[in-house]
Amino acid sequence: MGRFPNIAASKAKTGAQKAKVYSSFAKEIYQTAKNGGTDVDGNLNLRRLVEKAKKEQVPNDIINRAIEKAKGSSGEDYQMILYEGFGPGSSTLIIKTMTDNVNRTVGEVRAAFNKIHKSLGVTNSVSYNYDYLSLVSFKYDNEDEVFNTLLEQELDIKDFLNEDGIITISVNPNIQHKLKDALEKIITDIDYLIDETGYYPKDKTNLVGEEMEEFQKLMHILLEIEDVTNIYHNVNLD
């Protein structure tokens, strides 16, 4: 699927990885509820986020605790901050974080790059080579029905792919809810294989030998950082 994720990849997670996913969702649910209201039906962003969390098998008690916490007058304030960096060879990375302490987070991310003698970049030093998109992917055997429905809704589709009965659609993030509403009207039991908003490289690069080893080491160190919620990169891992 080119620059988009390989949805055939195993989604199995270790206990540590599950804990990281749960923590990331808890932070994002809490902040989304705090910013837009704790009523899941009245806060569309919260409703969609809760749906994604359940899809990732985040336990209901974690979801509910995050929403209840947001009802209080005090508590942390998390910020979503992106860091851009240069990895081994021609690799680049965009690191998404949710943090209540910017100084701590930037220090930990910078230290990760320093360990392999690479560096962070300034804003837009990397991201100009990426597209910011909302992406959904699902199985459906009637491509024409989906495509015609989106045309009728006059949605601005960036990419529409069908590979072996798996349809992948990307749009600008500001119309992601309209896209999902349109799809769910014709596929009431839709099962999203991918449901992400993120940064997708315009071109990918190949690393081999020591460069690939260093890249994998960097990824491992970054993913160990509590505040890191996602990493986007241009390395071909297929």
N, C-alpha and C positions, 0 to 999 in steps of 0.2 A: 504493500500500500504506500510505497514511496516514503514521504516524510512523515506520514502519520503512524501511530502506534501499531504494532503487530498484535491484533486482538486474539490471535491464536496462542499467544504466549501464556504460560501457566500463571494463574492468579493465586496459586497457593502461597500462603504467608506463614512465616514462623511466628512463634508467640511474641517475640520482640517486635516484629513488623506489625502484627495486629495491634499491639499496644500503642505503637506510634500512630497508626491510622485512627484509632479510637481517640487518642489525645488531640490529634489535628482536627478531627471533626468536632470534638467537644469545644475547642477554642472558637472555631468558626461559627458553630451554632450559637454559642453564647454571645459572640459579638454581633452576629446578624440579628438575633432576638433583641439585644440591647439597643441596637440602632433603629430597627424597624418595627418593633413590637413583638410580644411573645405569643400572640394569637397565630397559630400555624395556618389557619384558614385565611386570616386577614393579611398576613405577611407572605407574599408570593415567594420572595427570595428564601425565606425560612422554610416554607413548605417544600420547595424544590431541593433545598439542602438536606432536609430531613429524609426525603425520598432517597437521595443519593446515599446518605448514611445507612439507611436500612438495607439498601442494595449491597453495601459493603459489609453487611452483617454487624453493624455497630449495635450493641445491646440497647434495648429501650431505656434501661435505667440510666445509661450514660447520656442519652439524648434528653431525657426528661430532666435530669439534674442540671444540665447546661441551660435549659430553658428556664427552670425555676431560679437558678442563680441570677439570670438576667433580669428577673423581676425585682431584685433588691436594688436599693439606691446606691450601694457601694459596690466595690469589686474592681477587678482589673479592667484595663482598657487595652485591647490588643490592636496592633497595627499590622496590616499586610504590607511588607516591604520586600522589594526585589533587589537582588544583588547580581551583577553581571561580572563574569570572569573569563579568563583565558586559561585553558587547560593544555595538556601535552599536544604537540604537533599543531594541527590547525583546528583543534577542538575549542568550542566555546560553550559556556553554560549560563543559564539564567536560574538563580536560586530563589524560590518563593519561600517566605517566612511569615509566621504569625508570632508577634513578639510583644511583650509588655515591658521590655528593656532593650532598647535599640543598641546601646553601647555594648551590652553583653553579646548580643547576637552578631553584630558586625565584627566584633573581636574574634568570636569563634569561627565565623565563616572565613575571615582573613587568615586565621591560623591554619585552617584546612588547606588553603592554597599555598601557604608558606611551606607546609610540610613536603610538598613536591616541587618547591621552588618555582611556583607560578603565582600569578597575582590577580587581584580584583581589578575591574575596569570602572570607569566612570559611567554615569547614566547614558544610555544609548550607544555605548561603545561596542556592544554586542547585539542588543535587541533590534537594531535596524535590519539585521539579517534574519529576523523571525517575523512571522505573522501572528497576531493575537486573534485567536479564533475560538468559537464554541463548536465542539465536534460531538456528534452523536453517531452511533453505529448500531445496527440491529438486523436481525434476520427477517426477511419478508420476500414473498415470491411474486409480488405484483409491483414491479418497478414503475410501470406507467401510471398506476393509480397514485403512488406517492408523488411522482414528479409532477403530474397534472394538478394534484391538490396544492402543492407548493406554488405552482404557477398561478392558480386561481387566487391564492392568498397574497400574491404579489410580493413574495418573500425574496430578498436578495441573496441568492445562494452562491457561495464562493466555490464550493466543490460538491459534486454529486457523483459518487462512485458506486458501482455494483460489481462485486467480485464473489462469484460462487454463491449468490443468493444473500450476501451480506451487503447491506446498503450503508454507505458512510456519507454523511452530509456535514458540511461546515458552513458557518455563517458568522457575521459580526456578532460579538457578544451582546450587543444591545437589543437583538431580536431573538435571543435564544429561547425565551419563554414563548414567543409567538410560534416559533418552529415546533416546539414540543407540544403546544396546544393543538396545532394543526395535525401533527402526527398521531396524537392520542385520540383524535376524533375518528380516525379511520382504522387505527389499530388499538383497540381499547385495552388489550393485554400486552402492550409493547414491552419488550425486555431489552433494555439498552445494554449492549455489550461494552460500549464506551459512552460516557456522558461527562465530558470534560470541557472546561474553558482554560486555555493555556496558550503557551508560545510554541509554535511549530516552525522549525528551520526551513528557510527557503531552499537550501541545499544541504546535503549531508556529506560527511567526510569519513574516510576509512583510516583506522589506526591499526598498527601491527606491532608485535614484539614489545619492546620496553615502553613505547608510548601508550599502548593499550593497557599494559600493566599499571602504569602510573595513573591513567584515566580511571581505571576501576578502583584503584586505591583512593583517589580523590572522591569518587562517588561514595565509597564506603564511609569515609570520614565525615562527609557532609550529611549523609543520611543518619549518622549517629547523633547529630546535633538536634536537641529537643525542639527547637523553634523552626527547623526546616520542615516544610510541609510538602514540597514538590521540587523537582529539579528537571529543567528542560535543557536539552543539549542537541548538538548536531552530529553526534557520532553514530555511525551505522553499526547497530548491534545485531542485525539479522544474520 
